[in-house]
Each structure stands twice: as C-alpha cells, then as structure tokens.
Amino acid sequence: MRHGKKNNHLGRTASHRAALLSNMASSLILHKRVITTVAKAKALRKYVEPLLTKSKSDTTHSRRTVFSYLQNKESVKELYDAVAGKIANRPGGYTRIIKTGNRLGDNADMCIIELVDYNEDLLSTTGAGTAGKAKTRRRASGKKKDGVEAASETPVASAETATPTTEASAPAAEGEEAPKAE
C-alpha cells in the first residue's frame, strides 16, 4: 500500500528521477519555459520552487545548496543573476503550468511550464489591461477635483473635435467614390 506517499515516481528509479528533475530544472531556468507532460511539470514545480525561493538570498551556502540540486554552473549563474532579481518581491508561485492538449503519439497530456515573470506576451497583455483600468479610475476620481478635471477635459475635447472632421471627410470621400462607381 502507498498510504501517505505523495511524490510521483514517474516510472523511474530514484536516481533517474533526480537526474530528470535536475536536468528539467536547469532547462527551465536557462530557457524560461519547457514543454513536457503534466505529470512531469507538476513534479518539476515541487522540485524547482524551493530552489527559486532559496535563490532570493545570495549567500555562498544557498549557492552551494542550489548547485547540489542542479549540477549545472550556467543555470546557477543565470538563476542568481537574472531570475532572482525578477522574483525578489514575489512571495511564491514562481511557475505557471499551461495545458496544451494531448500528444499525437501516445495521447499524453502535454503542457508548458514557465517562469511567471518571463512571459512577455502575457505580461504585456495584463500590463495594458491594468494601465487602462488605472486611467479610467483616475478620470472618475478626477472629476471631483478642479485641477484634474480641467486636465481630463482637454484631451476629450481635442478627441471630439478630431472626430467630426474625420466624419465630415468620410462622407465626402464616399460621395466621390459613388459617382466613379456608376
């Protein structure tokens, strides 16, 4: 019976599993994302998140501890130089698992595991959304204040004056195109 045994063995011996997770963690740190199966990604998350937490304190002891897990000088250097600076203020949850569907050959559940702070596509999308919401909130609260109200009316007025000239030129352009079509 396997009562209370939480780690996934992934069909490997202990040494093979340790080598697999070490190599995958090094690849994740160097390349910022890895495409793998869901089971391996969940095991990798449990393996790499404590290492990322340990990288926040740049001491000789923590470097040696992380190196004993990763066994790769380049990935340890990248972890402490670039990655640790980006995750310094994050309290946890350094990785994200995105399911991508099933693999063609054996129908295994596939996913992408990536470092959260390194997905520029997702960061730019969420960054633009929060910036737009922040601007809306400023305008709503700005209507109560006299100084901000005048500043918020000026861009709106210029946008309104630009709109009628665009609309006025649009029917003229349509009118010119209509006789040519006939």
Secondary structure as UniProt FT lines:
FT   TURN            3..4
FT   TURN            10..11
FT   HELIX           14..31
FT   STRAND          33..37
FT   HELIX           38..54
FT   TURN            55..56
FT   HELIX           60..70
FT   HELIX           73..78
FT   HELIX           79..83
FT   HELIX           84..86
FT   TURN            88..89
FT   STRAND          95..102
FT   TURN            104..106
FT   STRAND          109..115
FT   HELIX           116..118
FT   HELIX           120..142
FT   TURN            143..144
FT   HELIX           146..181
//
